[in-house]
Amino acid sequence: MNSKMEKMSEDIVAIKVAQARTDGKIETLGVQINGLEEKFDQRFETVETKIGSLNDRIGQQEFTNRGIFVGLILVVLGGVAKLVFG
């Protein structure tokens, strides 16, 4: 009976040691996850900034294209008017 109690006591100690190791690994993983979250946040902010600047460029390009298109229409209309009235 005594040997069974000693064996159970040894098993309990082994379980406690394993649990402590597991807790340490969980804490380490938590720290690693926090580091990855910070890196992700930084990269996400960079991507947001780049997308914002691309939106600005596209808006400027559309404005420029519209201006060129309107200018071409005016030139064509001027040429037609010159042929008809000139």
N, C-alpha and C positions, 0 to 999 in steps of 0.2 A: 504494500500500500504506500509505503514511504517513497519507493522508487517511482511510482506513478505520479505522486505529488511533485517530486523533484522534476520529472519529465515535463509535467504541465507547467511548472514554474519556468523551466528553461524555454519552453515553447512560447510562453507569455512574454518573456524577455526578448526572444527573437522577433516576435510580432511587434513589440514596441520599438525595437531598433529599426525594423523594416519600415514602420510607420514614420519614424523620424526621418529616415532617408527619403521616403516618398514626399513628406512635407517640404524637405529642403529642395527636392527637384521641382515641386509645384511652385515654390517661391521663385526659383531660378527661371522657370518658364514664364511666370508673371512679369518678371523684370524684362525678359526678352520681348514679350508681347508689348509691353509699354514702350520699349525702344522702337519696335516696328511701327507702332501707332504713331509715334512722333515723326518718324521718317515718312510715313504715308501722308500725314497731315502736311508736312513741308512740301512734298512732291505734288500733292493735290492743289495746294495754294499756287505753286509754280504753273501747273497746268491751267488753273483758272485764269491766271494772269495772261498766259499765252493765248488762251481762247478769247479773252477780252480784247487783246491787241489785234488778233485776227479779225474779230468782228468789226473793229474800227477800220481796219484796212479794207475789208470788203465793202463797208459802207462808203468809204471814200472812193473806192473803185467804181461802185455803182453810180455815185454822183458824177464822177468824171465821165463815165460812159454816156450818161444821160446828156451831159453838156455837149459832148462831141456829137451825139446823135441830133440834138436840137440844132446845132451849128450846121450840120450837113443838110438838114431839111431846109433851113433858111437859105443856104447857098443854092440848093436845087430850085426852090421857089423863086429866088432872085433871078436865076438863069431863065426860068420859064417866063417870068414877067418881062424880062428883057427881050425875049424872042417874040412874045405876044404884043407888047406895047412899044417895042423899040425898033 
